């Protein structure tokens, strides 16, 4: 899917150099992947403290039931 996006040329040049990618497209794709991974990590961190922990839960016993 071709998409036209106005990107700051200085930022893109710096990103290409720092990322050591061969093309601008590869640089933008890598940046998008990193952005998504970072956002997913933030979502996972937000779950800390919201899930109940049962210290008596025996996961090995649960496996044997299968």
Phi, psi and omega in degrees: 000115179280135181223131176268124181225136176275112182242138177301118185298322179296317178296318181295316179299317179296318179296319178297316181293313182291323182278348180056037176273157181277332184229161176294322180299315179297322179296314180295319179297317178296318179298320178295318178299315179296321179298314180296315179300318180296315179297321179294323177296319178300319179296320179294320180296325179296339180281342180302130180086356181257348181257129180291139179246128179248104183296341181271356180293128181248097183293332179291322177295322178296323178295321181294336181290339183288000000 
